[in-house]
Amino acid sequence: MKPKLLIVDDDEGILKQLKWAFNDEYAIYLSPDKATALEILVERRPDLVALDLGLSPHMSGRSDEEGIEILQQVLQQDPLTKVIMITGNEDKECAIRAIQMGAYDYYSKPIDVEELRLILKRARYIQELERENRMIQESMLRQKRFGGMIGWSPAMQEIYRQIERVANSNVTVLIEGESGTGKELAARAVHEKSDRSTRPLVVINCGAIPENLLESELFGHEKGAFTGATASKVGKFEQADGGSLFLDEIGELPLSLQVKLLRFLQDHQIERVGGKHPVKLDVRVIAATNRDLESEVEAGRFRKDLYFRLNVVRIVLPLLKERVGDPLLLANHFLQLYREDQKKKINGFTPEAEMAIKTAEWKGNVRELENRIRKAIIVAQGPLITDQDLDLDYREGVVPLPLKEAREELDRNYILLALKSSRGNISKAARELGVSRVTLHDMLKKYEISVRDVEC
């Protein structure tokens, strides 16, 4: 099928001229005004839009805002739609503003059909690459999942191997890592990869419940065991029978309850508060902490015998900054996860934002990255999240390219990729790029590219 091209211009002569020029290559839709353009956008969902920046809203005078509003609607509907702004010589500042908002390029009147044809072909080629890249990213995210964890760095691959090795055993697992590194996700992965996965995983944060209530939450109580105990209650251990119990922030567990936990790990029995008979249970314990438990043992705040009982298998989660390649992978995951909640059509990140994500310290680890992406989605004005939206600084020595140079660098990289793919065959590379051999030779000269220098 032909790609769809919407041409928006209040000059009937230009509409006829462009329809005649491009009718063989594109499915053409014409609009003389904003209202008709918006209807076509919804009904036809064009791939490319050639948009007159200076539409006349009421046939009296020209208004750049009409074109800008159409641009916003196009990008909100599908950020991958390529919009070429057609302007008069006096409209260049507004055209640059449109590019900053997400337009692909601009072209000044009078219209040279062949030059506009080249711009459209390049826009379509880049659009196809971007759509393919999005599908690849989504596929990669699916492939790089491990339970609820996401990551392809060597550090995370080692974590996955450790979890797989230990999952089907019944040994106690101690997960260590700083806040925000994903300790609960790792615990869920251990449970989901085990033969207990059809049974419950019960989670409790030992530091989030007052000490006087924590014993009852963990072990349950009998009716009348204390003031207010008007009925018996089943605790977290009994809820997890046959499955797993995840004790998050185990370092916060009071010494009095450490004794009861140690007793369970030794004989797999508990006693409810106020109970007279032990209850035998089949529960696998997975614990996590952001504290150094060895130091806690030396300080007398954690029992040494309990520490050894918990530390049968120890998994230490890496910091996000140690996970090479994962920050950008996770950023794309969180973008896909939260952009629908905000009903925003955000396509991805600017090169500067990607560099900021890759080089940030991420002191709050994955949790900080997630929160930054959620905030950036809310404040972003265009189809791409910028480094300003993320409120992240570059590392020293990393300098973003100006817009013109960034576009030229992108063009140069695509030409090199096509030459490499075609093994240096100019004609084949030109066809892949959607340009003529003459045009490609001109571009090779412009960007000082020699076919002999391309590694095939």
MIDO-939807 format. One record per residue (C-alpha): residue in three letters; x, y, z; residue number from 1. Coordinates in pm, 1 decimal. Example, Ala and Ser with C-alpha at 12.3 -4.5 7.8 and 13.67 -1.06 7.14 Angstrom:
<recs>
(rec "Ala", (1230.0, -450.0, 780.0), 1) (rec "Ser", (1367.0, -106.0, 714.0), 2) 
</recs>
This chain:
<recs>
(rec "Met", (0.0, 0.0, 0.0), 1) (rec "Lys", (109.5, 353.3, -72.4), 2) (rec "Pro", (205.7, 567.1, 227.5), 3) (rec "Lys", (-57.5, 829.8, 310.2), 4) (rec "Leu", (29.4, 1196.7, 256.6), 5) (rec "Leu", (-189.5, 1478.2, 388.0), 6) (rec "Ile", (-128.5, 1817.5, 224.7), 7) (rec "Val", (-266.9, 2118.0, 413.3), 8) (rec "Asp", (-258.5, 2454.7, 234.9), 9) (rec "Asp", (-511.4, 2733.6, 178.4), 10) (rec "Asp", (-376.3, 2791.2, -173.5), 11) (rec "Glu", (-584.2, 2577.8, -410.7), 12) (rec "Gly", (-315.3, 2601.8, -679.0), 13) (rec "Ile", (-52.2, 2450.5, -448.9), 14) (rec "Leu", (-289.8, 2170.6, -349.2), 15) (rec "Lys", (-347.5, 2079.0, -713.5), 16) (rec "Gln", (22.0, 2107.8, -797.6), 17) (rec "Leu", (134.3, 1878.6, -514.7), 18) (rec "Lys", (-142.6, 1626.6, -575.4), 19) (rec "Trp", (-38.5, 1599.9, -939.4), 20) (rec "Ala", (330.6, 1571.9, -843.6), 21) (rec "Phe", (299.1, 1303.9, -574.8), 22) (rec "Asn", (-10.9, 1108.5, -676.5), 23) (rec "Asp", (190.5, 814.0, -812.8), 24) (rec "Glu", (392.8, 770.5, -492.1), 25) (rec "Tyr", (141.7, 846.3, -215.2), 26) (rec "Ala", (-225.5, 816.2, -127.9), 27) (rec "Ile", (-302.7, 1189.1, -130.3), 28) (rec "Tyr", (-544.7, 1372.7, 99.8), 29) (rec "Leu", (-600.5, 1746.7, 57.3), 30) (rec "Ser", (-718.3, 2005.8, 308.2), 31) (rec "Pro", (-756.0, 2382.4, 267.3), 32) (rec "Asp", (-817.0, 2450.9, 637.5), 33) (rec "Lys", (-766.6, 2334.8, 994.5), 34) (rec "Ala", (-1111.2, 2176.0, 1043.3), 35) (rec "Thr", (-1084.1, 1953.6, 736.5), 36) (rec "Ala", (-725.0, 1860.9, 824.4), 37) (rec "Leu", (-825.0, 1744.6, 1172.4), 38) (rec "Glu", (-1105.7, 1530.3, 1029.6), 39) (rec "Ile", (-865.4, 1362.3, 786.2), 40) (rec "Leu", (-614.3, 1307.0, 1066.5), 41) (rec "Val", (-866.0, 1108.1, 1269.5), 42) (rec "Glu", (-1020.3, 917.0, 979.8), 43) (rec "Arg", (-714.2, 844.1, 762.8), 44) (rec "Arg", (-418.1, 859.3, 1003.0), 45) (rec "Pro", (-163.0, 979.6, 745.0), 46) (rec "Asp", (202.8, 879.0, 756.2), 47) (rec "Leu", (329.9, 1216.0, 630.5), 48) (rec "Val", (191.7, 1568.1, 649.6), 49) (rec "Ala", (299.2, 1862.8, 433.1), 50) (rec "Leu", (163.3, 2154.3, 635.1), 51) (rec "Asp", (141.5, 2520.9, 540.3), 52) (rec "Leu", (251.5, 2707.4, 851.8), 53) (rec "Gly", (63.1, 3025.0, 759.2), 54) (rec "Leu", (-295.5, 2908.3, 709.1), 55) (rec "Ser", (-561.6, 3179.8, 690.2), 56) (rec "Pro", (-817.7, 3094.2, 959.0), 57) (rec "His", (-1093.5, 3324.4, 832.6), 58) (rec "Met", (-959.6, 3414.3, 489.0), 59) (rec "Ser", (-837.7, 3745.4, 628.4), 60) (rec "Gly", (-471.5, 3764.3, 718.1), 61) (rec "Arg", (-244.0, 3473.7, 806.2), 62) (rec "Ser", (-195.7, 3298.7, 1139.1), 63) (rec "Asp", (98.0, 3075.8, 1228.9), 64) (rec "Glu", (-106.1, 2943.2, 1519.5), 65) (rec "Glu", (-337.4, 2749.7, 1285.7), 66) (rec "Gly", (-45.6, 2547.0, 1154.2), 67) (rec "Ile", (102.3, 2503.1, 1503.5), 68) (rec "Glu", (-229.2, 2372.5, 1637.4), 69) (rec "Ile", (-252.9, 2117.6, 1355.9), 70) (rec "Leu", (106.1, 2010.8, 1426.5), 71) (rec "Gln", (20.1, 1955.6, 1793.0), 72) (rec "Gln", (-281.8, 1744.5, 1700.7), 73) (rec "Val", (-76.9, 1534.2, 1456.7), 74) (rec "Leu", (193.3, 1457.4, 1712.1), 75) (rec "Gln", (-56.4, 1391.0, 1987.0), 76) (rec "Gln", (-229.3, 1133.3, 1767.4), 77) (rec "Asp", (93.9, 963.5, 1656.3), 78) (rec "Pro", (439.0, 1105.2, 1740.4), 79) (rec "Leu", (592.5, 900.6, 1456.7), 80) (rec "Thr", (399.0, 1093.7, 1191.8), 81) (rec "Lys", (645.0, 1310.2, 999.9), 82) (rec "Val", (537.1, 1671.0, 948.7), 83) (rec "Ile", (711.8, 1896.7, 695.4), 84) (rec "Met", (624.8, 2262.2, 753.6), 85) (rec "Ile", (593.0, 2468.9, 432.7), 86) (rec "Thr", (669.6, 2832.1, 501.6), 87) (rec "Gly", (728.1, 3169.7, 346.7), 88) (rec "Asn", (1069.4, 3330.5, 387.1), 89) (rec "Glu", (935.8, 3548.4, 667.7), 90) (rec "Asp", (820.0, 3245.5, 870.3), 91) (rec "Lys", (1156.7, 3083.5, 945.4), 92) (rec "Glu", (1151.4, 3160.9, 1319.2), 93) (rec "Cys", (809.4, 2997.3, 1349.0), 94) (rec "Ala", (934.1, 2700.6, 1145.3), 95) (rec "Ile", (1223.8, 2650.7, 1384.9), 96) (rec "Arg", (976.0, 2668.4, 1673.0), 97) (rec "Ala", (770.4, 2397.2, 1497.9), 98) (rec "Ile", (1078.9, 2174.0, 1467.8), 99) (rec "Gln", (1148.6, 2220.4, 1838.1), 100) (rec "Met", (792.2, 2100.7, 1900.7), 101) (rec "Gly", (845.4, 1786.1, 1693.7), 102) (rec "Ala", (807.8, 1869.4, 1322.4), 103) (rec "Tyr", (1050.0, 1671.8, 1105.5), 104) (rec "Asp", (1166.8, 1957.1, 878.5), 105) (rec "Tyr", (1057.4, 2275.8, 705.3), 106) (rec "Tyr", (1068.7, 2393.2, 345.8), 107) (rec "Ser", (1039.6, 2750.2, 216.9), 108) (rec "Lys", (820.5, 2862.3, -70.8), 109) (rec "Pro", (832.0, 2881.1, -368.2), 110) (rec "Ile", (802.7, 2502.9, -375.7), 111) (rec "Asp", (1054.0, 2300.0, -572.8), 112) (rec "Val", (873.8, 1967.9, -620.2), 113) (rec "Glu", (1191.4, 1760.6, -653.9), 114) (rec "Glu", (1345.1, 1897.5, -335.5), 115) (rec "Leu", (1019.1, 1842.4, -146.8), 116) (rec "Arg", (1002.6, 1487.9, -290.8), 117) (rec "Leu", (1347.9, 1416.4, -146.5), 118) (rec "Ile", (1249.1, 1552.5, 196.1), 119) (rec "Leu", (934.2, 1336.8, 197.3), 120) (rec "Lys", (1127.2, 1024.2, 97.0), 121) (rec "Arg", (1383.8, 1076.9, 369.2), 122) (rec "Ala", (1109.6, 1145.0, 623.3), 123) (rec "Arg", (931.8, 824.8, 524.8), 124) (rec "Tyr", (1255.4, 623.7, 543.2), 125) (rec "Ile", (1335.4, 753.7, 890.0), 126) (rec "Gln", (976.7, 691.7, 999.1), 127) (rec "Glu", (1001.5, 327.0, 894.3), 128) (rec "Leu", (1330.0, 293.1, 1084.1), 129) (rec "Glu", (1172.3, 448.7, 1393.2), 130) (rec "Arg", (871.3, 217.9, 1378.3), 131) (rec "Glu", (1103.3, -80.6, 1337.6), 132) (rec "Asn", (1315.2, 46.6, 1626.8), 133) (rec "Arg", (1007.0, 75.4, 1847.8), 134) (rec "Met", (908.6, -283.0, 1768.8), 135) (rec "Ile", (1263.8, -396.9, 1841.5), 136) (rec "Gln", (1261.9, -211.9, 2175.7), 137) (rec "Glu", (930.3, -368.4, 2272.7), 138) (rec "Ser", (1060.9, -710.6, 2171.0), 139) (rec "Met", (1380.9, -653.4, 2367.2), 140) (rec "Leu", (1183.1, -556.5, 2674.8), 141) (rec "Arg", (987.0, -880.2, 2651.6), 142) (rec "Gln", (1304.8, -1081.2, 2605.2), 143) (rec "Lys", (1495.0, -906.7, 2884.7), 144) (rec "Arg", (1230.9, -971.8, 3149.5), 145) (rec "Phe", (1299.6, -1216.0, 3426.8), 146) (rec "Gly", (989.1, -1243.3, 3637.6), 147) (rec "Gly", (911.1, -877.8, 3701.6), 148) (rec "Met", (1276.5, -776.4, 3666.8), 149) (rec "Ile", (1413.0, -602.0, 3358.1), 150) (rec "Gly", (1777.5, -581.1, 3259.3), 151) (rec "Trp", (2030.8, -717.0, 3012.3), 152) (rec "Ser", (2353.2, -599.4, 3174.0), 153) (rec "Pro", (2611.1, -861.5, 3277.4), 154) (rec "Ala", (2542.9, -772.2, 3641.5), 155) (rec "Met", (2172.1, -856.8, 3606.9), 156) (rec "Gln", (2235.5, -1168.6, 3400.1), 157) (rec "Glu", (2440.7, -1298.7, 3693.2), 158) (rec "Ile", (2150.1, -1221.7, 3930.8), 159) (rec "Tyr", (1913.8, -1416.9, 3703.1), 160) (rec "Arg", (2150.2, -1714.9, 3705.5), 161) (rec "Gln", (2168.9, -1708.2, 4085.7), 162) (rec "Ile", (1789.8, -1697.8, 4113.9), 163) (rec "Glu", (1745.4, -1986.1, 3870.2), 164) (rec "Arg", (1996.6, -2197.4, 4061.2), 165) (rec "Val", (1827.1, -2146.7, 4396.0), 166) (rec "Ala", (1459.5, -2115.2, 4298.6), 167) (rec "Asn", (1352.5, -2479.2, 4322.9), 168) (rec "Ser", (1529.3, -2549.1, 4649.5), 169) (rec "Asn", (1361.2, -2471.1, 4980.4), 170) (rec "Val", (1658.0, -2293.0, 5132.5), 171) (rec "Thr", (1623.1, -1951.3, 5289.1), 172) (rec "Val", (1737.7, -1663.6, 5066.8), 173) (rec "Leu", (1879.8, -1332.5, 5189.4), 174) (rec "Ile", (1859.3, -1048.8, 4933.1), 175) (rec "Glu", (2079.9, -746.4, 4998.3), 176) (rec "Gly", (2088.3, -414.5, 4815.8), 177) (rec "Glu", (2041.8, -42.0, 4853.6), 178) (rec "Ser", (1695.5, 113.7, 4849.5), 179) (rec "Gly", (1545.2, 115.5, 4504.6), 180) (rec "Thr", (1748.9, -173.7, 4361.2), 181) (rec "Gly", (1447.4, -406.6, 4332.5), 182) (rec "Lys", (1470.5, -640.8, 4630.2), 183) (rec "Glu", (1098.8, -723.5, 4630.1), 184) (rec "Leu", (1107.3, -794.0, 4255.3), 185) (rec "Ala", (1398.1, -1032.1, 4312.2), 186) (rec "Ala", (1202.8, -1205.8, 4589.1), 187) (rec "Arg", (903.5, -1241.2, 4356.9), 188) (rec "Ala", (1129.4, -1385.6, 4088.0), 189) (rec "Val", (1262.6, -1648.0, 4334.5), 190) (rec "His", (903.9, -1743.3, 4420.3), 191) (rec "Glu", (771.3, -1740.5, 4062.2), 192) (rec "Lys", (1057.6, -1957.3, 3933.8), 193) (rec "Ser", (1007.1, -2213.0, 4212.5), 194) (rec "Asp", (765.9, -2505.9, 4236.5), 195) (rec "Arg", (578.1, -2299.7, 4496.2), 196) (rec "Ser", (465.4, -2047.2, 4232.8), 197) (rec "Thr", (103.1, -2164.7, 4239.1), 198) (rec "Arg", (87.9, -2095.9, 4613.1), 199) (rec "Pro", (86.1, -1749.9, 4772.7), 200) (rec "Leu", (378.5, -1513.3, 4814.6), 201) (rec "Val", (302.5, -1311.0, 5127.4), 202) (rec "Val", (490.1, -983.9, 5174.6), 203) (rec "Ile", (545.7, -788.5, 5495.7), 204) (rec "Asn", (769.8, -489.8, 5561.3), 205) (rec "Cys", (920.5, -538.3, 5906.7), 206) (rec "Gly", (1004.6, -169.2, 5936.8), 207) (rec "Ala", (659.5, -37.3, 5846.8), 208) (rec "Ile", (458.0, -190.3, 6131.9), 209) (rec "Pro", (479.7, -77.9, 6498.8), 210) (rec "Glu", (663.5, -326.0, 6720.0), 211) (rec "Asn", (360.1, -390.1, 6941.9), 212) (rec "Leu", (156.3, -499.6, 6636.3), 213) (rec "Leu", (425.5, -677.8, 6437.9), 214) (rec "Glu", (417.7, -1002.8, 6638.1), 215) (rec "Ser", (44.3, -1042.2, 6577.4), 216) (rec "Glu", (87.5, -957.0, 6208.0), 217) (rec "Leu", (353.5, -1222.7, 6166.5), 218) (rec "Phe", (232.1, -1503.4, 6389.5), 219) (rec "Gly", (-137.3, -1427.3, 6442.3), 220) (rec "His", (-320.8, -1432.3, 6774.2), 221) (rec "Glu", (-598.8, -1610.4, 6959.7), 222) (rec "Lys", (-918.4, -1447.4, 7076.2), 223) (rec "Gly", (-864.5, -1270.0, 7409.5), 224) (rec "Ala", (-484.5, -1277.9, 7379.2), 225) (rec "Phe", (-472.5, -904.0, 7452.8), 226) (rec "Thr", (-706.1, -609.1, 7488.2), 227) (rec "Gly", (-893.6, -564.0, 7162.9), 228) (rec "Ala", (-836.4, -920.1, 7039.4), 229) (rec "Thr", (-1204.8, -992.5, 6994.9), 230) (rec "Ala", (-1144.2, -1273.2, 6745.3), 231) (rec "Ser", (-866.4, -1506.4, 6641.8), 232) (rec "Lys", (-640.6, -1385.7, 6360.9), 233) (rec "Val", (-428.7, -1576.4, 6111.9), 234) (rec "Gly", (-81.5, -1422.9, 6074.1), 235) (rec "Lys", (139.1, -1384.9, 5767.4), 236) (rec "Phe", (319.6, -1714.6, 5829.6), 237) (rec "Glu", (-3.4, -1912.7, 5815.3), 238) (rec "Gln", (-123.4, -1715.9, 5510.7), 239) (rec "Ala", (195.0, -1823.1, 5332.1), 240) (rec "Asp", (155.6, -2196.5, 5410.9), 241) (rec "Gly", (268.8, -2394.5, 5107.1), 242) (rec "Gly", (419.8, -2083.3, 4951.5), 243) (rec "Ser", (674.5, -1818.1, 5042.9), 244) (rec "Leu", (699.6, -1539.7, 5300.5), 245) (rec "Phe", (898.0, -1231.2, 5204.5), 246) (rec "Leu", (1029.9, -1041.8, 5506.5), 247) (rec "Asp", (1136.0, -704.1, 5370.8), 248) (rec "Glu", (1375.0, -490.1, 5578.2), 249) (rec "Ile", (1454.5, -783.8, 5805.9), 250) (rec "Gly", (1716.9, -567.8, 5978.7), 251) (rec "Glu", (1430.4, -374.9, 6142.7), 252) (rec "Leu", (1293.8, -684.7, 6317.1), 253) (rec "Pro", (1304.3, -641.0, 6698.8), 254) (rec "Leu", (1526.7, -879.7, 6894.3), 255) (rec "Ser", (1224.4, -1031.2, 7071.0), 256) (rec "Leu", (1076.1, -1138.4, 6737.7), 257) (rec "Gln", (1410.4, -1250.1, 6600.7), 258) (rec "Val", (1394.2, -1533.5, 6856.0), 259) (rec "Lys", (1053.6, -1648.7, 6728.2), 260) (rec "Leu", (1169.2, -1630.2, 6366.5), 261) (rec "Leu", (1479.2, -1834.3, 6451.4), 262) (rec "Arg", (1259.3, -2097.1, 6616.8), 263) (rec "Phe", (1047.8, -2126.4, 6303.1), 264) (rec "Leu", (1354.5, -2165.2, 6081.2), 265) (rec "Gln", (1474.6, -2446.6, 6307.8), 266) (rec "Asp", (1154.9, -2651.7, 6348.2), 267) (rec "His", (903.4, -2494.9, 6100.7), 268) (rec "Gln", (648.7, -2431.7, 6375.0), 269) (rec "Ile", (493.2, -2113.2, 6512.1), 270) (rec "Glu", (273.2, -2024.5, 6806.1), 271) (rec "Arg", (5.8, -1759.5, 6778.3), 272) (rec "Val", (7.4, -1484.2, 7039.3), 273) (rec "Gly", (-192.5, -1630.4, 7330.2), 274) (rec "Gly", (-186.2, -1975.6, 7170.7), 275) (rec "Lys", (-119.3, -2302.1, 7355.0), 276) (rec "His", (-37.2, -2533.3, 7066.3), 277) (rec "Pro", (227.7, -2503.3, 6795.4), 278) (rec "Val", (118.5, -2481.9, 6431.9), 279) (rec "Lys", (336.1, -2670.1, 6182.7), 280) (rec "Leu", (380.8, -2490.3, 5849.2), 281) (rec "Asp", (548.8, -2537.9, 5513.1), 282) (rec "Val", (679.8, -2188.2, 5435.5), 283) (rec "Arg", (990.0, -2078.3, 5251.3), 284) (rec "Val", (1139.3, -1759.4, 5396.8), 285) (rec "Ile", (1292.2, -1496.1, 5171.6), 286) (rec "Ala", (1438.4, -1195.4, 5352.3), 287) (rec "Ala", (1576.3, -864.0, 5231.2), 288) (rec "Thr", (1768.3, -575.8, 5382.0), 289) (rec "Asn", (1948.5, -256.8, 5288.0), 290) (rec "Arg", (2153.1, -278.0, 5607.5), 291) (rec "Asp", (2489.0, -445.5, 5659.7), 292) (rec "Leu", (2369.4, -731.7, 5880.2), 293) (rec "Glu", (2723.5, -835.0, 5975.1), 294) (rec "Ser", (2773.0, -489.3, 6126.8), 295) (rec "Glu", (2433.4, -518.3, 6296.2), 296) (rec "Val", (2544.9, -849.5, 6448.1), 297) (rec "Glu", (2867.8, -694.5, 6576.8), 298) (rec "Ala", (2668.2, -405.8, 6726.5), 299) (rec "Gly", (2437.6, -650.3, 6907.1), 300) (rec "Arg", (2125.7, -540.8, 6716.3), 301) (rec "Phe", (2085.6, -863.7, 6520.4), 302) (rec "Arg", (2128.9, -1220.8, 6639.1), 303) (rec "Lys", (2429.1, -1401.6, 6492.8), 304) (rec "Asp", (2249.7, -1739.8, 6489.2), 305) (rec "Leu", (1954.3, -1588.7, 6299.4), 306) (rec "Tyr", (2189.2, -1420.2, 6053.1), 307) (rec "Phe", (2348.9, -1755.3, 5966.7), 308) (rec "Arg", (2007.5, -1920.1, 5935.8), 309) (rec "Leu", (1890.2, -1649.3, 5692.8), 310) (rec "Asn", (2214.4, -1629.7, 5497.0), 311) (rec "Val", (2199.7, -1976.9, 5342.5), 312) (rec "Val", (2191.1, -1822.6, 4994.8), 313) (rec "Arg", (2289.6, -1457.7, 4957.7), 314) (rec "Ile", (2195.3, -1246.9, 4653.6), 315) (rec "Val", (2342.9, -896.0, 4635.8), 316) (rec "Leu", (2163.4, -665.4, 4390.1), 317) (rec "Pro", (2381.7, -420.4, 4193.6), 318) (rec "Leu", (2339.6, -43.7, 4193.8), 319) (rec "Leu", (2172.1, 94.6, 3882.9), 320) (rec "Lys", (2488.5, 282.1, 3785.4), 321) (rec "Glu", (2669.1, -55.0, 3776.9), 322) (rec "Arg", (2415.7, -199.6, 3529.8), 323) (rec "Val", (2565.3, -94.1, 3196.0), 324) (rec "Gly", (2292.7, -39.2, 2935.5), 325) (rec "Asp", (2002.4, -98.2, 3172.7), 326) (rec "Pro", (1907.2, 263.7, 3260.7), 327) (rec "Leu", (1790.1, 340.5, 2905.7), 328) (rec "Leu", (1616.3, 2.3, 2876.7), 329) (rec "Leu", (1431.6, 69.0, 3202.2), 330) (rec "Ala", (1352.1, 427.3, 3097.2), 331) (rec "Asn", (1178.7, 297.5, 2783.7), 332) (rec "His", (990.7, 42.7, 2993.5), 333) (rec "Phe", (863.8, 307.7, 3234.8), 334) (rec "Leu", (776.4, 536.2, 2942.3), 335) (rec "Gln", (555.4, 266.4, 2790.9), 336) (rec "Leu", (409.1, 188.2, 3132.2), 337) (rec "Tyr", (306.7, 540.2, 3233.2), 338) (rec "Arg", (241.7, 740.3, 2914.5), 339) (rec "Glu", (-100.8, 579.0, 2869.6), 340) (rec "Asp", (-195.6, 679.5, 3224.8), 341) (rec "Gln", (-128.7, 1042.8, 3135.7), 342) (rec "Lys", (-294.1, 1000.1, 2792.5), 343) (rec "Lys", (16.1, 1141.5, 2625.0), 344) (rec "Lys", (155.4, 1034.5, 2289.0), 345) (rec "Ile", (523.7, 1047.2, 2377.0), 346) (rec "Asn", (743.8, 854.7, 2138.2), 347) (rec "Gly", (1075.4, 842.8, 2323.3), 348) (rec "Phe", (1370.0, 1053.8, 2435.8), 349) (rec "Thr", (1582.9, 1318.3, 2268.6), 350) (rec "Pro", (1950.2, 1222.0, 2217.1), 351) (rec "Glu", (2040.9, 1460.8, 2499.0), 352) (rec "Ala", (1789.6, 1293.9, 2732.0), 353) (rec "Glu", (1923.7, 949.5, 2642.8), 354) (rec "Met", (2276.9, 1065.3, 2718.9), 355) (rec "Ala", (2162.1, 1211.1, 3051.0), 356) (rec "Ile", (1992.8, 882.7, 3142.3), 357) (rec "Lys", (2304.0, 684.0, 3054.2), 358) (rec "Thr", (2542.4, 906.8, 3251.6), 359) (rec "Ala", (2335.5, 994.6, 3561.2), 360) (rec "Glu", (2455.1, 877.1, 3903.6), 361) (rec "Trp", (2110.3, 736.2, 3996.6), 362) (rec "Lys", (2169.8, 752.8, 4370.1), 363) (rec "Gly", (1810.5, 639.2, 4424.6), 364) (rec "Asn", (1860.7, 349.5, 4180.4), 365) (rec "Val", (1566.2, 212.4, 3979.4), 366) (rec "Arg", (1309.0, 382.5, 4200.8), 367) (rec "Glu", (1460.3, 723.8, 4127.0), 368) (rec "Leu", (1463.5, 650.1, 3753.6), 369) (rec "Glu", (1098.8, 542.9, 3762.4), 370) (rec "Asn", (994.5, 859.8, 3944.9), 371) (rec "Arg", (1193.4, 1079.9, 3704.3), 372) (rec "Ile", (1023.2, 922.5, 3403.5), 373) (rec "Arg", (675.8, 961.0, 3556.2), 374) (rec "Lys", (741.8, 1327.6, 3626.6), 375) (rec "Ala", (893.0, 1385.9, 3281.3), 376) (rec "Ile", (585.0, 1239.9, 3110.4), 377) (rec "Ile", (367.8, 1490.2, 3297.6), 378) (rec "Val", (577.1, 1798.3, 3215.4), 379) (rec "Ala", (684.6, 1706.8, 2858.2), 380) (rec "Gln", (545.6, 1941.3, 2592.9), 381) (rec "Gly", (651.3, 1760.9, 2275.8), 382) (rec "Pro", (660.6, 1406.4, 2138.5), 383) (rec "Leu", (1002.6, 1341.7, 2292.5), 384) (rec "Ile", (1116.0, 1371.0, 2654.6), 385) (rec "Thr", (1407.5, 1613.2, 2690.5), 386) (rec "Asp", (1686.3, 1627.6, 2945.9), 387) (rec "Gln", (1514.6, 1938.2, 3087.8), 388) (rec "Asp", (1196.7, 1732.0, 3140.4), 389) (rec "Leu", (1404.5, 1478.3, 3333.2), 390) (rec "Asp", (1580.6, 1755.0, 3529.4), 391) (rec "Leu", (1909.2, 1568.7, 3482.7), 392) (rec "Asp", (2247.6, 1722.6, 3413.9), 393) (rec "Tyr", (2508.7, 1592.3, 3175.3), 394) (rec "Arg", (2829.1, 1449.4, 3307.6), 395) (rec "Glu", (3119.2, 1688.1, 3263.4), 396) (rec "Gly", (3252.9, 1676.9, 2908.6), 397) (rec "Val", (2927.7, 1563.4, 2743.5), 398) (rec "Val", (2802.7, 1840.6, 2514.7), 399) (rec "Pro", (2474.2, 1810.3, 2320.4), 400) (rec "Leu", (2483.5, 1894.3, 1949.1), 401) (rec "Pro", (2290.2, 2190.4, 1807.0), 402) (rec "Leu", (1976.6, 2084.6, 1619.4), 403) (rec "Lys", (2123.0, 2134.5, 1270.1), 404) (rec "Glu", (2438.3, 1939.2, 1350.5), 405) (rec "Ala", (2238.2, 1663.1, 1518.8), 406) (rec "Arg", (2025.2, 1620.5, 1205.6), 407) (rec "Glu", (2333.1, 1615.3, 982.9), 408) (rec "Glu", (2492.1, 1355.7, 1209.7), 409) (rec "Leu", (2176.5, 1142.9, 1184.8), 410) (rec "Asp", (2176.3, 1171.9, 803.1), 411) (rec "Arg", (2543.2, 1077.6, 792.0), 412) (rec "Asn", (2488.0, 771.3, 1010.2), 413) (rec "Tyr", (2196.5, 651.7, 794.9), 414) (rec "Ile", (2406.8, 688.1, 479.6), 415) (rec "Leu", (2691.2, 489.9, 637.3), 416) (rec "Leu", (2445.1, 222.2, 750.2), 417) (rec "Ala", (2297.6, 193.9, 399.0), 418) (rec "Leu", (2643.6, 172.1, 241.9), 419) (rec "Lys", (2747.4, -97.4, 484.6), 420) (rec "Ser", (2423.4, -288.5, 426.8), 421) (rec "Ser", (2470.3, -270.1, 48.5), 422) (rec "Arg", (2841.2, -359.6, 77.5), 423) (rec "Gly", (2939.4, -31.6, -85.9), 424) (rec "Asn", (2697.1, -61.7, -380.8), 425) (rec "Ile", (2590.8, 298.9, -451.7), 426) (rec "Ser", (2280.6, 208.3, -651.1), 427) (rec "Lys", (2151.0, -33.8, -388.3), 428) (rec "Ala", (2225.4, 210.1, -104.8), 429) (rec "Ala", (2040.2, 485.3, -293.1), 430) (rec "Arg", (1735.4, 260.6, -329.4), 431) (rec "Glu", (1741.7, 176.4, 43.1), 432) (rec "Leu", (1761.0, 546.7, 129.4), 433) (rec "Gly", (1487.5, 636.0, -117.8), 434) (rec "Val", (1703.7, 879.4, -316.9), 435) (rec "Ser", (1860.7, 884.2, -664.0), 436) (rec "Arg", (2223.3, 788.0, -731.0), 437) (rec "Val", (2297.6, 1151.5, -820.2), 438) (rec "Thr", (2147.5, 1273.3, -492.4), 439) (rec "Leu", (2340.4, 1013.5, -292.7), 440) (rec "His", (2667.1, 1116.0, -464.2), 441) (rec "Asp", (2592.5, 1478.1, -368.4), 442) (rec "Met", (2529.5, 1374.6, -8.4), 443) (rec "Leu", (2850.1, 1170.0, 0.0), 444) (rec "Lys", (3036.0, 1477.8, -114.1), 445) (rec "Lys", (2855.5, 1701.3, 136.1), 446) (rec "Tyr", (2934.7, 1474.4, 431.7), 447) (rec "Glu", (3281.5, 1382.2, 303.7), 448) (rec "Ile", (3205.2, 1009.8, 299.2), 449) (rec "Ser", (3421.6, 777.8, 91.9), 450) (rec "Val", (3284.4, 436.4, -1.6), 451) (rec "Arg", (3635.6, 293.7, 40.6), 452) (rec "Asp", (3629.3, 397.5, 406.7), 453) (rec "Val", (3309.9, 204.2, 481.9), 454) (rec "Glu", (3369.1, -132.3, 646.7), 455) (rec "Cys", (3159.9, -382.9, 452.2), 456) 
</recs>
